[in-house]
């Protein structure tokens, strides 16, 4: 006789619907993000990296972790953004062996413009009350194991 541990339980209809809706939201967000990036003559990866660096300078290894890619890929992306004057490399003030990538003033301006052009990510959330946005945030954090 099979036990609950050995017999996988089929997801219920609600769970399947939620999974499908999450997939649709992610797909629409990526589509809009790619379009916004292209409007700034950036690839999606370049735009994501620039957005991260507009918040704080980061070492290449940490950028690679956040973007979930190889450090060598990050180096190439930083090289291309640096050649456009959007990013610069600086020594880490706490460890001179480490180089930080940092957004320049122009890079921060482009990152703000990029974020301002992302209506899909912002507009549906604006229709939710603060309480609903908090509940959604908290649920997403739990799903990601962060809460």
N, C-alpha and C positions, 0 to 999 in steps of 0.2 A: 504494500500500500504506500502510495506516495505521500510524503509529508509536505507541508507548506514550504519548507526550506528547499526541497528538491524540485518542486513543481513551480515554474515561474507563473506568477499571476499576471493575467492580461490587464493592461491599464483600462480603467473605466472610460466611458465616453467623454466625461468632463476633462479628465487628464489629457486625453488625446486632442481635444479641442484646444486646451490651453497650450499644449506643445505646438500645435499648428499655428496658433495666433502668435506665439513668441517667434516662431520661424518667420512668419510674415512681417512682423515688426523689424526683426533683424535684417531681413532682405531689403525692405524699404529704406531702412536707415543706411545700409551700405550703398544702395543705389544712389540715394541723395548725396551721401558723403563723397562718392566718386565723382558725381556731377559737379559738386561744389569745388572739389579739388581741381578738376579739369578747368573750371572757370578761373582758377588762379595759376594755371599751367603747372599743376603739381599732380603727381600720382597719388593714389589713396595712401600708400605707405609714407610718402613724403609728408602729406598733410597730417597724418596721425603722429608722426615723429615731431613735426613742428608744433602741433598742439600740445604734446607732452612737454616739450622744451619751453613753451611759452609760460608754463606754470613754474618751472624751476630748472636750472642746469642739472644735467645728469651724466654719469659716466656711461661709456658705450655699453658695458656689460649690463647695466641696469636697464638701459634703453632696449637692448635685445630681449631681456626678460619680459619687459612690459609689452613689447610688440610681438613676443613669442616667435622670434626668428634668430638666426645665427648672428653673432657679433660681426662677422665679415659683411653681411648684408647691411647692417647698420652703418658700418664704415662707408660703404658706397653711397648710401642715402645721405649721410652727413656731408660727404664730399660734394655731392650734387647741390645740396642746399647751401653749403658754404660758398660754392662758386657763384651762387646767385645773391650772396650777401644776406641770406636769411638766418644763417647759423654760423657760429664761430666756435673754435676750440680754445679752451683755457686750461691752465693748470689748476688742479684741485687744491684749494688753500690748505686742506688738512693732510694731503698726501701728494707731493710734487711728482710722484711717479705716475699718477693717474691724470688723464685728460678728461675734462668735462666738455660736453657739447652744450651750448647755450644759444637761445634765440637772440638775435640782434634786435634792435628797436624795430627795424623793418620786418623782421620775422614775427615779432609779437603783433605788429599791425596786421600782417597777412593772416595770422592765426585768429585774431579777433574778427576780421572780416569773414573768414571761413566759418567760424562759429555762428556769426550773425546770419549767414545765408542758409543755415540748416533749420528750416521751418518745421519739417516733419518731426524732428526729435523734440522740438519745443512746443509746438502748437497743440497736439493732442493732450500733452501733460498739463497745459494751461487750463484745459477744460475740466480737470479734476480738482477737487478741493485739496487744501493742504493736507488734511487728514488722509485723503485717498492717496496722495503722492507719498506720504510718509509710510502708509501701509504697503504700497507697491514697492518702495525702496527697501523696506525691511524684509518683505517676502523675497525680493531678488537677492538681497544679501544672504538670506538663509539658504537659498538655492545654490549660491556660490560658496557656501561654507564660511561666510565672513561674519555671520551674525548670530 
